[in-house]
Amino acid sequence: MMVDGVSMVWIIAAANVLLIASLIFFLIQTSWRARTDRVLAEQRLRSMLEAEPHGILVIGLDYRVLQLNPAGCLLFDAGFSEEIVGTDVRTYIQTNDCLQIEEMHRAAKEGRETCGKGRLIGLSGQVRWVEITFVPLPASDGTVHAVLSVVRDVTAQRSADRRQALQHAVAKVLAGASTVEQAVP
């Protein structure tokens, strides 16, 4: 059986169509898998952030809160993240601690992880002692586009430490005095 020139062109065209169709199918399937994997990864990350007991904040270079987890809402006495998102995080920092927080944020913007302590004032006015870690969040080009902040409430620990220091001081005074009357002043 002989194949004429026109038939050969159709056979080659059909083979090309089959090849291209299989490539398109492969790309669609790969794209779907990648999208599914990304969605699952985002769901896992969201679940981890929601379960995290410490406050997790993403802070923009302009100090605006971009995101925070439920534990972060509790630290700020906020019922919903929308009460805090978009506001300047320095608004919630005790005035005396603001300079240190700004220096830590600046270091993170420059690519360095920093840690420190300060006082956070919630929406209700309650003051909490917190330990804060700032970590740079680089973009795909390597430049820092935001700062991740992990905030841990250490108010109870600080109170226990102060109580223990006071007990130690009282015990030292009592041990150094020969009578209770000498120790009282």
C-alpha positions in Angstrom: 0.0 0.0 0.0 1.4 3.4 -1.0 0.8 6.5 0.8 0.6 9.7 -1.3 2.0 13.0 -0.2 -1.3 14.5 1.0 -2.0 11.4 3.2 1.5 11.6 4.6 0.9 15.2 5.7 -2.3 14.2 7.4 -0.6 11.3 9.2 2.2 13.6 10.4 -0.3 16.3 11.4 -2.4 13.7 13.4 0.8 12.4 15.1 1.7 16.0 16.1 -1.8 16.6 17.4 -1.6 13.5 19.5 1.8 14.5 20.8 0.7 18.1 21.6 -2.6 16.8 23.2 -0.7 14.5 25.4 1.7 17.3 26.4 -1.2 19.6 27.2 -2.8 16.9 29.2 0.5 16.3 31.1 0.8 20.1 31.8 -2.8 20.4 33.0 -2.4 17.4 35.3 0.9 18.7 36.7 -0.5 22.2 37.2 -3.6 20.7 39.0 -1.3 18.6 41.3 0.8 21.6 42.1 -2.2 23.7 42.9 -3.7 20.9 45.0 -0.3 20.5 46.8 -0.2 24.3 47.4 -3.7 24.4 48.8 -3.0 21.5 51.1 0.3 23.2 52.3 -1.6 26.4 53.0 -4.3 24.5 54.9 -1.6 22.8 57.0 0.2 26.1 57.7 -3.1 27.7 58.6 -3.9 24.8 61.0 -0.5 25.1 62.6 -0.8 28.8 63.1 -4.2 28.5 64.6 -3.0 25.9 67.0 0.2 27.8 68.0 -0.1 29.1 71.6 2.1 32.1 70.9 1.1 35.2 69.0 2.3 35.1 65.4 2.2 38.4 63.5 3.3 39.4 60.1 4.3 43.1 60.2 4.9 45.2 57.2 8.0 47.4 56.8 5.8 50.4 57.8 4.9 48.7 61.2 1.4 47.8 60.0 0.1 44.5 61.1 -0.7 42.4 58.0 -1.8 39.1 59.6 -2.1 37.6 63.1 -3.2 34.2 64.4 -5.9 33.6 67.1 -3.3 33.6 69.9 -2.2 37.0 68.7 -5.8 38.2 68.9 -5.9 37.1 72.6 -2.7 39.1 73.3 -4.2 42.2 71.9 -7.6 41.5 73.6 -9.2 41.4 70.2 -12.1 39.3 69.3 -11.2 39.3 65.6 -8.0 39.8 63.7 -9.7 42.6 61.7 -9.5 44.7 64.9 -5.7 44.7 64.7 -4.8 44.1 61.0 -3.9 47.4 59.3 -3.0 49.2 62.5 0.5 50.3 63.5 1.9 47.7 66.0 3.7 50.5 67.9 0.3 51.7 69.0 0.1 48.7 71.3 3.7 49.0 72.7 4.4 50.7 76.0 6.0 54.1 75.2 9.2 53.3 77.1 9.6 50.1 75.1 8.8 51.5 71.7 12.4 52.5 70.7 13.7 48.9 71.5 10.9 47.4 69.4 11.7 49.8 66.5 15.4 48.8 66.7 14.4 45.1 66.6 12.1 45.7 63.6 14.8 47.6 61.8 17.3 44.8 62.4 14.8 42.3 60.9 14.3 44.6 57.9 18.1 44.4 57.4 17.9 40.6 57.5 18.8 39.8 61.1 16.7 37.9 63.6 16.3 39.7 66.9 14.7 39.0 70.3 13.7 41.2 73.2 11.1 42.0 75.9 8.6 44.7 76.2 5.2 45.6 77.4 2.2 45.2 75.1 -1.1 47.1 75.8 -4.2 45.3 74.7 -7.4 46.9 73.4 -8.8 46.6 76.9 -5.9 48.5 78.4 -4.4 45.5 80.0 -0.6 45.5 80.0 1.3 42.3 79.4 5.0 41.6 79.5 6.0 39.8 76.3 9.1 38.3 74.7 9.2 39.1 71.1 11.2 37.5 68.3 11.5 39.3 64.9 12.4 37.3 61.9 12.9 38.7 58.4 10.5 37.5 55.7 12.3 37.7 52.4 10.6 37.9 49.0 11.7 35.6 46.1 14.3 38.2 45.1 15.9 38.1 48.6 14.8 41.5 49.8 12.8 41.6 53.0 9.2 42.5 52.4 7.8 41.9 55.9 8.7 40.8 59.3 7.4 37.7 61.2 7.0 38.3 64.9 6.5 35.6 67.5 5.1 37.1 70.7 5.0 35.1 74.0 3.2 36.4 77.1 5.6 36.2 80.0 3.5 38.2 82.5 2.9 35.3 84.9 6.6 34.2 84.7 7.7 37.8 85.4 5.4 38.0 88.4 6.7 34.7 89.8 10.3 35.8 89.3 9.5 39.1 91.2 7.7 37.3 94.0 10.7 34.9 94.3 13.2 37.8 94.4 11.1 39.5 97.1 11.0 36.3 99.2 14.7 36.0 98.8 15.3 39.6 99.9 13.0 39.2 102.9 14.8 36.0 103.9 18.2 37.7 103.6 17.0 40.6 105.8 15.6 38.2 108.4 18.8 36.1 108.4 20.9 39.2 108.9 18.9 40.5 111.8 19.2 39.2 115.3 15.7 40.1 116.3 12.4 40.6 114.4 12.4 44.3 115.6 15.7 44.8 113.8 14.3 43.2 110.6 11.1 45.2 110.4 12.5 48.6 109.2 
